[in-house]
Amino acid sequence: MRITKVLLFSEGFGTGHTQAAYALAEGLQRKNPNMQCRVIELGNFLNPTVGPLILSAYRKTVSVQPRLVGMLYRSQYKKSLNRITRLALHRIFYAQAAKVIDQLKPDVIICTHPFPNAVVSRLKRQGLHVPLYTLITDYDAHGTWVNSEVDEYLVSTPQVKELLIRRHIPPEYIHVTGIPVHPKFWDQENREQLRTELKLSHMPTILIMGGGWGLVFNKELLSKLASKADDIQLVFCMGHNEKLVSSMKENPLFTHPNIHILGYREDIHKLMDVSDLLITKPGGMTCTEGAAKAIPMLFYEPIPGQEEENCLFFVSEGFGEVLDSPEAMDKWLELLSKQYDTVTDYRRKLLHRRLPHLAPDNCADQVLRMLSKEEDVKIPAAVPMLVD
């Protein structure tokens, strides 16, 4: 049987874009071993000098000035990347990206971030004949995702499809696939066995995630959680923020046998299985993984923009609440410590009422069907366009 080559381009602005690319690659290969997938972060791989500098500046802005990120998101909401940004991407990545594509000779390119999406779109304007799929990794559709050279859009919900239709994208090119999650999140594992494996106590458990960058929670919330450690086990997963992990381990507030301080982990799927509540920033990837595991979520201080939209979607679907008051936290601490059966019943209901497009393997299934159709259709030659 013919090998199908899939090149997935991402970018490291937040960890979710690249996680989505790897999740789809693993899902495709699990369902069809004849899929050959390669994931590349455009900046770090193709320009290892400039890429990390851009990422570092973005990360600092998100951490220190989230309101500014929100203002920029909203002010550019209906616009594609501007001419200056496109020109900068062209100069930094254009030649290298073309070389990689020529070497790997993919049958399809899937982009999980607007920057590589813009770069590949430009290449298609110059004559590249490879189909371009754009996987939007949030529960919103910012204008920067939109390019006329995109062949197919993969979106999270019918609402996002409608947003793209309003931007004059024909509906037949928009597919409600959901956001892909790694096959590790597809199945529910035995909770009691996992707790023994992870050396966790068999008791009500809250998982607190700071995201891949280990964003900090406020002291009031941390103190309230720590005060309940006699009755509720706390698992803090602080991502790559090693400095934060060290300081928390040295803090007397967290020196309790039922409090566990962790850094970056490859087994988040297991931690979600053994936990009863997830407190997290509402990144698109984390929320989707939480939905796959049917774990109730409390969303902490969403960054204005796409995190707010992610939050609105999952609250509306009954998967969580906004942690916007002490009362919201108090309610869940009361349920976990005194009405644990109510929490487990709620989790079972979440698993059974999940929408079809939130099925964890739905994206891989739909992309496989689309690729099988590609083999039967001759891709028309792209029309060369003048360079901007």
N, C-alpha and C positions, 0 to 999 in steps of 0.2 A: 504493500500500500504506500502511496506517495506521502513523503514527509512534508508537512506544512510548516513554514517558517514564520514566526510571529515576532516582531520587534516591538517592545514596549518602551516608550520614552517617558520618563518622569522628571521631576525636579524636587529638590530637597527643601522646599518651603513648607515646613511642618513635615511630620513623618507620614501623614495619611496618604499623600499622592503616590509615594513609592510603595507603601504597603499595599495599596490597591493594585498596583501593577504586578507585584509579586503574587498577590492573592489570585489574580486572574490567570497569571502564568501557571501557577501550581494547579489551579482548578482545571484549566484546559488540558494539562498533561495528565492529570489523574483520570479524566474522563476519556482521553484519547492519547495513548502513548506515542502516536505518530505526530504529535504536535511538538515542534522544536521552538522553545520560547527563550528570548533574551531580554533582560530588563537593564536599561541604562539610565542613570540620572544624568541629564544633559550637561549641567554645569560642572559637577564634580569629575565626570569622566572626560568630557571633551575640552574643558578649560579649567584644569585643577588649580590655577593661580587665581583667576578672577572669580570663578564660581563660588568658592568658600567665602570670599569677601562679601559678595552680594548676600549670601545666606546669613552670614553673621550680622550684617546690618539689619536685615529683615527680622531676625530672631530678637535682637535688642529692641527694635521698635515694638514688636508684639508684647514683649515683657514689660517695657517701661511706659509705652504710650499706646495702649490698645484703642483708645478713643480716636487717635489719629488714623489707625488702620481702618476703623469703621467709617470715618469721614471719607477716606480715599475710596473705600469700597462703594459707598453710596454715590459719591460724586461721579464715579466712572461706571455706574451700574449698567447703563444701556449702551456703553461704548465698547468697541473692540480696542485692542492695544493701539496706542497712538503711533504716529509715523516715526517719532524719535525713538521710542522703545523698540519698534520693529527694526529700525536701522541698527540700533545697538546689538540686538540679538543676531541680526544678519552678520555684523562684523565679528562678533565673538564666536558664533557657533555654526554659521552657514556652511563654510567649506568643510569643517570637521564632520558635521552631521552628514553631508553628502558623501563623504569618503566612507563613513561607517556603513551607510545604507548600501553603497556600491559593493563593499566587502561582504556584508552579510546576506545581501540579496533576499530580503524578506518578501513573503507573499502578501503581508498586510502589516501596517504600522498602527499601533494603538497608543495614543497619547493620554496621559492621566494628569497633565498640567497644562495651563494655557501657553506657557513659553515654548516648549517643544512643539506644541500644536501649531503655533505661529511659524516656527522655523520650517516644519515639514510642509505647511501650506505654501510657504514661499518656494520651496523646492518643487512642489507640484506645479506652481505657476511657471517654473522654468523648464518643465518637461518631465518631471518624475511621474512614472506610471503606476506607482504602488497605491492601492486603496488606503485611505486614511480614516481610522475610526477614532472618535473623540469620546473618552469616558469621563463624564463630569462627576467628580468625587465628592459632591455636596448635595444638599437638598434644596438647591437654588441654582439659578443659571445666570451668572454674571456675563456681561457682554464680551469679556475678554476670551471666553471659550469659543466664540462664534467666528468662523471663517468660511468663506464661500467654497473653499477647496475641500472641505470635510465631506467624505462620502457617507458616513453613518455616525449618528450620535447615540451614545449609550447613556441613559439617564436613570436617576434613582426612583422617580415617582411619576404618575400621570400629571401631577401639578407642574413638575419641571418640564415635561413634554409640552404642556400648554404654554409655558413661558417662551419656549423656543418657537412654537408656532406663531406666537404674537410677534416674533422677530423675523417672520416671513420665511422660516425654514419649513419645507414641505413635510407633512406628518409622516409620510412613508419612509423618510430618512431618520426618524427618531424612534428609538426602541426603549421601552421601559424594562430595563434589565435588573434594576437594583444595583447597589454598589457591591462589588465582589468582596468576599471575605475568604481568608485562607481555609483550605479544607480541614484544618485543625478545628475550625469553629462549626463544621457542618454537623457533628454528632454530639450528643449528650453523653458524658462519661459518668461512671459510678462515683457519686460524691464522697461516700464514706471511704472507699479505697483511695481516692485522690487525697483526702485529708491526711490519711496515714502516710502516703507517699511524700506529701509536701511538709510533713511534720507540723501540721496544724491541729488545733483542738477541735473536737466534735461539738461545736456550739454555734449560735448565731454569729454571722461573720459579715463585716463590711469591707469591701475593697475600695480603696481611695487611690485614684490614678491622677498623676500630674501631667500626663501626656508624655510623648517621647522626649520633650525638652525638660520635663520635671518642673513645671510651673508651680509656684508657691501658693499654698492656701493661707487664709488669714489666721492669726493666733487664736481668735475667739472660737472659730470652728474647731481648730485642732485641740484646744483645751476642753471643749465640750465633749468631743469624741473620746479623748483620753480619760476623761472622768468616768466613762461607762465601761472601761476595760474589764472590770470584774465580771460583767454580764455579757458583753459583746466583744468578740474578737475583731481586731483591727489589722488590716493588711495594707500598708502604704507602699505603693509602687511608684517611684519617683523618676523613672526613665533614666536618661543619661546625665542627670544633675547629680554628679558624685559628691560635690561639695554639700549639697542639701542633705543627701543621705548620711554623710558623716556627721553633720551638725545635729541631725535628728537623733542619731544613735547615741550621741554624747549628751543629749538633753534629758535631764531627770524626768521630765514630763512623760517620756515615752519608754522609760525603763520598767516595763510590766511584761510578765510572761505571755499575756494575750495580745501584745502589740508587736508587729513584725514590720521592720523597715527594709524595703528592698529597692534595688536600683533597676536598671533595664532588665527585662525578662523575656525569654523566648516562649514561656509557657503561660501567657496571659489567658489562653483558652481554659487552662486547668484552674487558674485562680478565679475566673468567672464562674466555672462550674461549682466550685466549693463555696462561693460567696452568695449572700442573700440580698445584697444591695450594692450598687456601684455608685460612688460619688466621683464625678469626672467633669472635665471641660467637654463641651459638646462638639468635639471634632467629628466630622462625617464618618471617618473610619471606626473610631471607638464606639460611637453610637450604633453603627451597623453591626459590629461584633457583639455588642451588648444585646441587641435585638435578636441576633442569631442564637445567643445563649439564653434568651428570654429572662434576663436579669433586670429587675426594676432599677431605674436610674434616677439620681438626683443631679441636676446640671448646675455646675458652679460657675458663676460669672462669665457667661458667654461673651466672647469678643464681638463687638458690634459688626454686623455684616453676615458672613456665611454661617458663623456659629449660632447667631440668633435664629437664622432660618432653620438650621438643623434642630435646634432646641424646640422651636415651634412645631415642627413636624412630629417629633417623637412624643411631645406632650399631647398633641392632638390625637395621636394613635394609642395613647394610654400606656406608653412604655416608661414614662417618667414624669417628674415634676421639676420646676425650677427651685433651686435652693436660694430663695430670695428673702428668707426671714428665719429667725430662730425657731418659730413655730413649725416650719416645715421640717427642720431637723428633729425637733422634739417629737413630732408625730411618729417618725420612723424609728427613733430610738425606743419609744414606748411600744410600738408594734413588735419589734425584734426581741425585746426583753420580756414582754408580758403576753403578747398575742402572736407567737411565732407561727402557729398554724394558719393564721390569716395571710401571712407573707408567703408561705409555701403554696397556698391555694391560688394566690394572685399570680405567682410565677407559672403555675400550671396553665392558668387561663391565658397568659401571654403566649405561651408556646402553641396553644391550640387555635388562637385567633389571628395568628400571623398572616399578613396579606401575601398573596402569591409572589409579588415582586420583591418581598423581603425574604423569601426562601434563600438560604445561604449559597446554594449552587445554581441559582437561576441565571446569573450573569454568564457563567461558563457555558451553560446549556444553550443560551440564545446566541452567543458568539460562535459556538460550534456550528449551529444551524446556518448562521450568516456566512461563515467561511465555506461551508459546503455549497452554498449557492454561488459564491464567488468563482468557484472552479468551473461553473457552467456558463459564466458570463464573461465575454471578452471585454476587458477594461478599455474604454476609448482613450485615445492619445490626448494628453493634456495640451491645452492651447497655451503656447508661450506668451508671457506678458512682459511688459517693460519693467525693469527694476525700479523700485521706489526711489 
